[in-house]
Amino acid sequence: MVLSCEQRPGTTCLDVDYTIMDADSSVVSVAVAAFEGGTNSLDRYVSVRSLLEGTEVNLGTNIPANVTNRLSWNVAADWQADYVNLKVRVMANDGRGLLDIGFITLPPSGTNAALTISASPITGEDLLPDWYWLLATGDPSINLSTGMVHGVGGAYDGQLLAQGSNTTDTGRAFLFDRMGVREATAPEVERARTGPSGVTNLWPPRVTAGPLDRPKAVNEYGFDTGAWGPSAWWVVKE
């Protein structure tokens, strides 16, 4: 949570005070990025590199949670413009990976073995912050240029992974590899959706969470049977 973001009068220094609220972890990993024009998009991404007065210690691993930390950023050293409107994004990770995915396990059925599948799908909206995190932490396996993320080295070398606010099919595979999951097959999703009775129940959930209000509906497994459309993907643990 960004508490304040103020430019020091007569300077190009921006003081950002933030706190990471986490009831389960006393320390977290923290990264920061900025967006020109206040728009969350890879086209407007600005790297925050030139921190002043030792405040770089408030980025990285083992950063105290539930306290106020400061970042003092020399904006002019990283963004050349006479005037710029910036939105600063402070990101945190408490060790749960790129995405905190909730899984359910379906019991064995007939010739089908037990299956561990995500309870709700992953959407393109979920994936965009992953690129911000990887860029802000200086991940060497990707590169950003003119709003496009390309792979660097390995199986994804030179391939377009994301552009603007969209993740490509290849980029989705890249992120799923990093998460240790694969996209569920259509039969796997159908098995979870129909449940043990072979009927797709659409019971209203007692509680929803997240920006997309997951789950939309549930069956007896606790699987999200809501209408998500084609741009949503369930995943299976590898």
DALIN-V327434 format. One record per residue. N is the residue number from 1. RES is the residue in one letter. D_CENTER is the distance of its C-alpha to the mean C-alpha in Angstrom with 2 decimals. Layout:
n: {N;N}
res: {RES;RES}
d_center: {D_CENTER;D_CENTER}
This chain:
n: {1;2;3;4;5;6;7;8;9;10;11;12;13;14;15;16;17;18;19;20;21;22;23;24;25;26;27;28;29;30;31;32;33;34;35;36;37;38;39;40;41;42;43;44;45;46;47;48;49;50;51;52;53;54;55;56;57;58;59;60;61;62;63;64;65;66;67;68;69;70;71;72;73;74;75;76;77;78;79;80;81;82;83;84;85;86;87;88;89;90;91;92;93;94;95;96;97;98;99;100;101;102;103;104;105;106;107;108;109;110;111;112;113;114;115;116;117;118;119;120;121;122;123;124;125;126;127;128;129;130;131;132;133;134;135;136;137;138;139;140;141;142;143;144;145;146;147;148;149;150;151;152;153;154;155;156;157;158;159;160;161;162;163;164;165;166;167;168;169;170;171;172;173;174;175;176;177;178;179;180;181;182;183;184;185;186;187;188;189;190;191;192;193;194;195;196;197;198;199;200;201;202;203;204;205;206;207;208;209;210;211;212;213;214;215;216;217;218;219;220;221;222;223;224;225;226;227;228;229;230;231;232;233;234;235;236;237;238}
res: {M;V;L;S;C;E;Q;R;P;G;T;T;C;L;D;V;D;Y;T;I;M;D;A;D;S;S;V;V;S;V;A;V;A;A;F;E;G;G;T;N;S;L;D;R;Y;V;S;V;R;S;L;L;E;G;T;E;V;N;L;G;T;N;I;P;A;N;V;T;N;R;L;S;W;N;V;A;A;D;W;Q;A;D;Y;V;N;L;K;V;R;V;M;A;N;D;G;R;G;L;L;D;I;G;F;I;T;L;P;P;S;G;T;N;A;A;L;T;I;S;A;S;P;I;T;G;E;D;L;L;P;D;W;Y;W;L;L;A;T;G;D;P;S;I;N;L;S;T;G;M;V;H;G;V;G;G;A;Y;D;G;Q;L;L;A;Q;G;S;N;T;T;D;T;G;R;A;F;L;F;D;R;M;G;V;R;E;A;T;A;P;E;V;E;R;A;R;T;G;P;S;G;V;T;N;L;W;P;P;R;V;T;A;G;P;L;D;R;P;K;A;V;N;E;Y;G;F;D;T;G;A;W;G;P;S;A;W;W;V;V;K;E}
d_center: {15.49;17.44;21.06;22.86;22.64;26.17;28.00;31.04;34.13;35.64;32.87;29.65;27.95;25.10;24.80;21.49;21.78;18.84;18.49;15.89;17.18;16.88;19.79;19.22;18.68;20.95;18.94;15.29;13.64;13.04;12.15;13.09;13.19;15.39;15.95;19.54;20.93;18.21;16.29;12.54;13.09;13.38;17.08;17.10;14.99;17.19;16.96;18.16;20.61;23.94;23.86;27.27;29.42;27.59;24.44;22.37;22.89;20.38;17.49;16.60;17.24;19.45;18.97;20.79;19.03;20.95;22.85;22.87;21.99;22.87;21.76;24.58;23.59;26.26;24.72;27.70;27.19;23.81;24.43;27.94;28.97;31.70;29.50;25.77;23.68;20.36;17.45;15.89;12.33;12.24;9.17;10.00;9.65;12.69;12.89;11.15;9.16;5.74;5.68;8.75;10.77;14.21;16.99;20.62;23.53;26.22;29.68;31.88;33.77;36.71;35.83;32.07;30.63;28.14;24.64;21.31;18.92;15.83;17.34;15.27;13.72;10.32;10.47;9.86;8.48;5.60;5.27;6.05;3.69;3.58;7.12;7.56;6.97;9.22;11.57;11.97;12.80;15.18;14.22;17.51;16.55;15.34;17.09;16.58;19.82;20.78;17.38;17.04;15.02;17.43;17.58;19.88;22.15;22.13;21.86;19.54;21.66;22.16;20.26;18.27;14.62;13.29;15.29;15.05;12.47;12.92;11.87;15.16;16.35;16.66;13.16;11.98;14.55;13.43;9.91;11.79;14.30;12.07;11.07;14.80;14.91;16.66;16.89;19.50;22.82;24.47;27.08;24.59;22.84;26.33;27.54;24.85;25.37;29.15;29.45;32.60;34.91;33.88;33.09;29.78;29.75;27.81;28.29;26.63;24.13;25.34;22.00;18.78;15.45;12.23;12.23;13.61;16.15;15.75;18.15;20.36;23.24;24.04;26.75;28.62;25.94;23.32;21.66;20.11;22.90;21.99;22.16;18.81;20.36;19.76;16.20;14.74;14.76;15.67;15.29;17.85;17.85;19.64}
